[in-house]
Amino acid sequence: MTDTATLAARSAELYYTYARAVDEADLDTLRSIVTDDVLITRGDNPTEQGVEKFLDVYRAHNALNVPVCKHVVTNVLAEPDGEEIRTHAYFQATFLETEKTRVIIGVYDDVHVERDGKLKLAHKKIRVQRVLELPASAALYAHVGTE
């Protein structure tokens, strides 16, 4: 577990699974990638604990009924720290809503742990740095060479 390149790749895979589950409103997958005592900290808000508190964040997100939401997670660093893996990554969440488009930029400073050969989220730390609001986007696209 000390090979940082392999560790970063494994953490990136967990981030991908997380991002896709958020975008697809897949609470079952979100439940499967966290520890039972998972912590979640959003900005300067108090840290909350437990799977249901974690899932409540994504239930509230799902209730927004955003037609298309895409999370991109990049620049993943992962370093072992005893039994934990301290990670740092950039994220961009694009919310393609009916009335507008919101692009949220921030960082994750998470803690991952290994359980039964897989990495799981033990502490999700989300810090939003900027929100960009743009006009609504088009829902149709004509591929080059098509009519």
RALINPE-V310779 format. One line per field, one symbol per residue. burial: + if it has 24 or more other C-alpha atoms within 12 Angstrom, else -. Layout:
# RALINPE-V310779
burial: ???
This chain:
# RALINPE-V310779
burial: ------++-++++++++++++++++-+-+++++++--+++++-----+--+-+++-++-------+++++++++-++++----+++++++++++++----++++++++++++++----+++++++++--------------------
